[in-house]
Amino acid sequence: MEKKNMSLIEQESPSLAELYRSLVVSYDETLEKSGEFKPAWAQLLTNLQRLGLPQLEARHQEIIRQLKENGVTYNVYDDPQGLSRAWQIDPIPLLIEEQEWQTISAGLKQRAELLNLMLLDLFGERRLIRDKVLPPELIYRHSGFLRECQQLRIPGDYQLVIHAADLARGPDGRIWVLSDRTQAPSGMGYALENRSVVSNILPDLYEHIHVLPVAEFLSHFHESILKILPHAKEDPFIVYLTPGPNNETYFEHSYLSSYLGYTLVQGSDLVARDGYVWLRCIDRLQKVDVIIRRIDDLYCDPLEFNETSMLGVAGLIDVMRRGNVTVVNPPGCSLLENRGLFAFMNAASQYLLQEDLKLPTMATWWCGQPKELSFVLDNLDKLVIKKIDRSDHFKRVYGKELSKKALDELKRQIKATPFEFVGHEDVSFSAVPSLTENGIDSRMAAVRCFAMAGKGGYQVMPGGLSRRSVDKESFSVSNRYGGISKDTWVVSGHDPERHSLSLSTSMFSNKEVSLPSRSAENLFWLARMTDRGIATANFIHIVLEVMNEYSRTAVAEEDPALQELLKALTHLTGSYPGFLDDDDEAPVLHPLDEIRALVGDPRKLGSITFSLGALFNSAISVRDHLSLESWRVMDLIKEAQEQLQVAIDAESLIFNIQQKLREIITLLFTFYGTVTETMPQHAGKLLFKIGKIIERILNSIAIIRSVLTFQQPGTAQHTLFEAALVYHNSLTNYRLRYRSSMELRYVLDTLLFSSSLPYSLSYQLQKLSKHLDALPSPLKKGRLNAAQKLVLSSITTLQLSDLENLTEKNRETGFYENLDAMLHTLGESISQLSITLTEMYFNHTLEQHSFSQLFNDPPRK
């Protein structure tokens, strides 16, 4: 049938609409009860037929490319792709006609109002339990019932500020509520990104279809936040609290915080002190007014809840009790995600609102009651079994899929703790047209809708985040298990007012916000890892170039220059013992194995792959500070690294590896340039530049100490001089000035003292001093802080050195002791500078691989 779909979609007869009708096997969103196509769906199918399947698939590939370039991800913890798992969009949207949407919206508003009243009651008087509307075991045995949240209030009438509900059309043709998300609802950012991408790449689908905009809903978001401030402020400071880059929806955290102009923070960025919550910035503590949280209740405050949590803020609940910070949604909201509540929602609505639910919930039996328990056990093979607590990570069980032995085991578990389980009716839900691997077919789908407390009640996003199943017979739509998203169109009968997807930054942005310490540290290390990758790839390329002149598989004893370069590679990467053995006398044999490890082994400290991994992690942590152009270059770096890994694993020729190394070097330079050209002028940009200079100086010192502090015989000396100049991108300038004469004093003059060459130590130290002077300093103007003193000391050390003294050697050993001592002093000072910057500006949250060990008596000759 799917092959038939592929062959006929472009034909005039039958039409795509009629062809799709033949694929429908259950209730379908495109059809009225009469069997006729709904007008909006008929128009969309006409637009799809006009576009044609080949063009639709081509546009889909363009969507995939754009999502990849934009860095849109959904992280799954046990997925092999890890943090790089791409977000997936089905290009065919899900349509809801405006008249029906008004009914759905009214039901969502009612449900949010009801849940808000339930939250107030369950952490207040608990009349629902007292008057036996809800059984006490259902509430008190759920992990979301946090006694610490009793009477914990945020300002205003609404404690449940943001509510999300998953909806699907049931077999009766009505929209049912499948689940509620109340503690930290996700999906708004992905819904916005879906709309942006689909509208840009598939404008053809909009022909004669009027779609209500979604971006305006975000303005209600900010207005609601302003209403619930702890104290009236014209310019509140709002932060967006994320668990960090490893969280599955971290892209959305970064996306929405940037979109709304809020500061993205992690728990380690915040501190509770003197009755307030403060953000640790590089120059001060900044008071926080509102926290939009995306971490679960139990991880918000280790002093009150889970003492092992590293995600929250110790003392946060105490500050909330004092009324000095507002948290949205407040802790305790996870209680409303209790799946057992579904069995009592209509009764709760009658009790609190004096009306029935407008949106029904699926039939649910809570096993904590004898009658319901008996029903579930008797009908286990016909029900879907879940636990009431989502935090248990108990994957839903379809009774019809279990063997008799598995059913008996499930019965045993339910009987042991019946209050933990619910049974849901196992029904099929409506399907929608979807682009599959084999063409257009029907797939079951659900929509996550969002409501936000605002003026006069809740406002509902027109549409939401739709997700459809991968398999035709499955209703598994969760992104975690492979579900694919869709744009959701609420179709109006008239052309609505156009709204840009962009919001006014002047209205939403935090003003005069200092840079969070964690962000500053990640930007600093982002630059260091970029330059470290360049340095390692560049020097390995140089070594391979020299190897081409000898043997591709072995190094003979009579090749001292190559031996010295290999040892220098070990000093540069800090990958001891590497090419250095105990007595440092025996020649190094078969170096390609070690070089391949230094290129492609992610476990080897100092390897290119290790450095690029650290680079990616730092970039993800500060993605809200990086432009789309920077992310596109980052994506190219990842692809180049994968290709390099393939070349290494296939034991390719040296030439092929060199070619991939050159590509990575070029891309890393491009990334650094793109970041510096697109990043706003603030302290983070200065620290990014400072990180690059510190890394470059330390790498330069490591190379010069390794290849120029011992005199070598004849041609070997010339090879080492040239290698050092090539590494510093100074060979052309050297030849212009000194022609073909290769002497140590001229080489050192170029690499150490030339103030016009970007790779010389003199040039780098002067730039470093300039950037440090521009950073905020804890001392009064005119006084040098510890970092400035270290750089001034380094500049002085270099300026007081002279070539005659540096080129004096020990006649017996050929060792240039003065040169080595001077470089050692510089290296120690710059290594100490990195430590000093950490103490002055950073939050001490990262463990990075430092090259400071190079200056603490590393293995020398």
Secondary structure, DSSP 4 states (H G I P E B T S, - for coil): -HHHHHHHTTSSSS-HHHHHHTT--S-BTTB-TTSPBPHHHHHHHHHHHHH-HHHHHHHHHHHHHHHHHTT-B---TT-TTGGGPBP-EEEEEEEEEHHHHHHHHHHHHHHHHHHHHHHHHHTTT-HHHHTTSS-HHHHHTSTT--GGGTT---SSS-S--EEEEEEEE-TTSSEEEEEEE-SS---HHHHHHHHHHHHHH-GGGGTT-EE--STHHHHHHHHHHHHT-SS--SS--EEEE---TTSTTHHHHHHHHHHHTPEEE-GGGEEEETTEEEEEBSSSEEE--EEEE-S-GGGS-TTTS-TT-SSS-TTHHHHHHTTS-EEESPTTGGGGG-GGGGGGHHHHHHHHTSS--SS-B--EEETTSHHHHHHHHHTGGGEEEEES-GGG----EEGGG--HHHHHHHHHHHHHSGGGEEEEE-----EEEEEETTEEEEEEEEEEEEEEEETTEEEE-SS-EEEE-SSTT-----GGGT-EEEEEEEEESS-PPP--S---HHHHS-SSPPPBHHHHHHHHHHHHHHHHHHHHHHHHHHHHHHHTTS-SS---TT-HHHHHHHHHHHHHHT--STT--SSS-SPP--THHHHHHHHH-TTSTT-HHHHHHHHHHHHHHTGGGS-HHHHHHHHHHHHHHHHHHHHHHTT--HHHHHHHHHHHHHHHHHHHHHHHHHS-SSHHHHHHHHHHHHHHHHHHHHHHHHHHSB---HHHHHHHHHHHHHHTT-HHHHHHHHTT---HHHHHIIIII-TTSTTSHHHHHHHHHHHHHHS--SSPTTS--HHHHHHHHHHHHHHT--HHHHT---TTT-B-HHHHHHHHHHHHHHHHHHHHHHHHH--S------SGGGGS--S--
